[in-house]
Amino acid sequence: MTDRFAAYVAIDWSGAKGSRHRGIAIAEASGDGPPRLVRPTHVWSRQEVLQWLARRAAREPTLFGFDFSFAPPLIEKGEYLPGEPGVPGTAREFWAYVDDKSTDEDLGAASFLELVHRRHFYFGIADGVKAEFVRFRQCDARLNAQGGRKTASAYDAIGAAQVAKASFSGMRLLNRLHGRVAIWPMDPLPERGSAIVEIYTRIYIRRSGLSGTKLRSRAELNRALKGLGSPPARLRFEPNDHQTDALVTAAGMRALARGEARAFDPEGLTAQIALTEGWTFGVL
């Protein structure tokens, strides 16, 4: 396939409270070279990521990937937050709603979960039965049917594996980028220029031939990169798991975009799903 993008950037995101986040890591894969970390010693803010991305997107056609859910499930029950009046029913409008209702610093969204719509999110056993809160999107169900094992729900706000805070803070970011950079599949993939997609690192680790969920050393990282057809990363230190997630995903995005004819036309993605729930890049 013709290489549509000059570079592939993976961003390991964080929904943590505060203004600086050690959980954010950014990696870039350009041309046929090894993926590299962007400012590996820097502790990023979410606002800085937004500003950096906007500048980078304008410089050359780049595919950016973020590892959070671009919208909550809607198809299953017909609403994002069932029973709540005034909540929009499309992803773009919902991003604006989350952004407007959140009062946290640096695009955080903990207030949205903890105060504004508390009853929809599971924070622990005092909330009742966890299964009554957990719902998944259509692309998550498809990934699980393929053996992808995506188990975290946007309504699960407890524990280290929870993705709720990251996803809702990410929706605030997407609201600020809407109209500036195409956000797929809510926006169609443009013929030229940059675009943003949702990513899930485990997809690329599986595609590399490894069976684990985390890469915790340079040796493991480079085995995964080799499986994705990428040169090894040139690191002088042992990376943390946020950095390995970003590095392997940048290389995986490049391999997928170049090698899969249906990368942006996956089976099961309908117009309704695109506008409401979105899709994870790599679920085919």
Secondary structure as UniProt FT lines:
FT   STRAND          7..12
FT   TURN            22..23
FT   STRAND          25..30
FT   TURN            31..32
FT   STRAND          36..37
FT   TURN            40..41
FT   HELIX           46..59
FT   STRAND          62..66
FT   TURN            75..77
FT   TURN            82..83
FT   TURN            85..86
FT   HELIX           91..101
FT   TURN            106..107
FT   HELIX           110..111
FT   HELIX           112..116
FT   HELIX           118..120
FT   HELIX           125..127
FT   HELIX           130..132
FT   HELIX           138..145
FT   TURN            146..147
FT   TURN            154..155
FT   TURN            160..161
FT   HELIX           164..177
FT   TURN            178..180
FT   STRAND          182..183
FT   TURN            184..186
FT   STRAND          195..198
FT   HELIX           201..207
FT   TURN            208..209
FT   HELIX           218..227
FT   TURN            228..229
FT   HELIX           241..259
FT   TURN            261..264
FT   TURN            267..268
FT   HELIX           271..276
FT   TURN            281..282
//
